[in-house]
Amino acid sequence: MRMLLIHSDYLEYEVRDKALKNPEPISDEQRRGRLEEVLAVFTSVEKVDETNPDEVVEKAVAEIKDVASQVKTNRVFVYPFAHLSSELARPDVALKVLQKVEERLKEEGFEVKRAPFGYYKAFKLSCKGHPLAELSRTVVPSGEVVS
Ligand SMILES: Nc1ncnc2c1ncn2[C@@H]1O[C@H](CO)[C@@H](NC(=O)[C@@H](N)CO)[C@H]1O
């Protein structure tokens, strides 16, 4: 899993067209979303993650918690982003992983939004620009190598 973590004044999105034949079903309310003072986590779930999705969820949550504590926010925006890797996991696996990351962050006390999966989306992002505002993290199941 590849993550680009951007500490932001805000992130907002609006759903546009389907990017998959069967995108995640969403309510009208989920067609737009916005969070302020947020750690935006743009995420590509990778093929290698399919060998142990549960483990990669836990590793991703640990990394997000670490960065969130460094930038002092408890608000996280999980954003599916298929552009950080050339070896993407199947959409059904990727969606489950991202849903689980959202669920586990909420269990850890974070305020979390997750952008809808399988769509093209317009988004606006305001990066804070401090030294820790732009970070990347890669996590893989144990025993796997980062390609
Ligand atoms: N392995 C994967 N990891 C993360 N997201 C993935 C994925 N496989 C499919 N998606 C989702 O389907 C859209 C089309 O690839 C993706 N859409 C996007 O990435 C938008 N930024 C529009 O390009 C995404 O929602």
The ligand as a MOL file (V3000), in Angstrom:
LIG
                    3D

  0  0  0     0  0            999 V3000
M  V30 BEGIN CTAB
M  V30 COUNTS 25 27 0 0 0
M  V30 BEGIN ATOM
M  V30 1 N -5.9980 -0.5940 -5.8830 0
M  V30 2 C -6.7000 0.5410 -5.6920 0
M  V30 3 N -6.3420 1.4040 -4.7210 0
M  V30 4 C -7.0370 2.5470 -4.5530 0
M  V30 5 N -8.1200 2.9160 -5.2740 0
M  V30 6 C -8.5110 2.0670 -6.2500 0
M  V30 7 C -7.8280 0.8640 -6.5050 0
M  V30 8 N -8.4340 0.2160 -7.5450 0
M  V30 9 C -9.4590 0.9960 -7.9030 0
M  V30 10 N -9.5330 2.1110 -7.1360 0
M  V30 11 C -10.6300 3.0770 -7.2100 0
M  V30 12 O -11.2350 2.9690 -8.5060 0
M  V30 13 C -10.9900 4.1390 -9.2770 0
M  V30 14 C -10.5160 3.7220 -10.6490 0
M  V30 15 O -9.2650 3.0870 -10.5400 0
M  V30 16 C -10.0000 4.9590 -8.5050 0
M  V30 17 N -10.2620 6.3760 -8.6760 0
M  V30 18 C -9.2760 7.2650 -8.4360 0
M  V30 19 O -8.1420 6.9420 -8.1130 0
M  V30 20 C -9.7030 8.7200 -8.5610 0
M  V30 21 N -8.6620 9.5710 -7.9780 0
M  V30 22 C -9.9260 9.0780 -10.0110 0
M  V30 23 O -8.8060 8.7310 -10.7350 0
M  V30 24 C -10.2550 4.5320 -7.0680 0
M  V30 25 O -11.3560 5.2210 -6.5030 0
M  V30 END ATOM
M  V30 BEGIN BOND
M  V30 1 1 1 2
M  V30 2 1 2 3
M  V30 3 2 2 7
M  V30 4 2 3 4
M  V30 5 1 4 5
M  V30 6 2 5 6
M  V30 7 1 6 7
M  V30 8 1 6 10
M  V30 9 1 7 8
M  V30 10 2 8 9
M  V30 11 1 9 10
M  V30 12 1 10 11
M  V30 13 1 11 12
M  V30 14 1 11 24
M  V30 15 1 12 13
M  V30 16 1 13 14
M  V30 17 1 13 16
M  V30 18 1 14 15
M  V30 19 1 16 17
M  V30 20 1 16 24
M  V30 21 1 17 18
M  V30 22 2 18 19
M  V30 23 1 18 20
M  V30 24 1 20 21
M  V30 25 1 20 22
M  V30 26 1 22 23
M  V30 27 1 24 25
M  V30 END BOND
M  V30 END CTAB
M  END
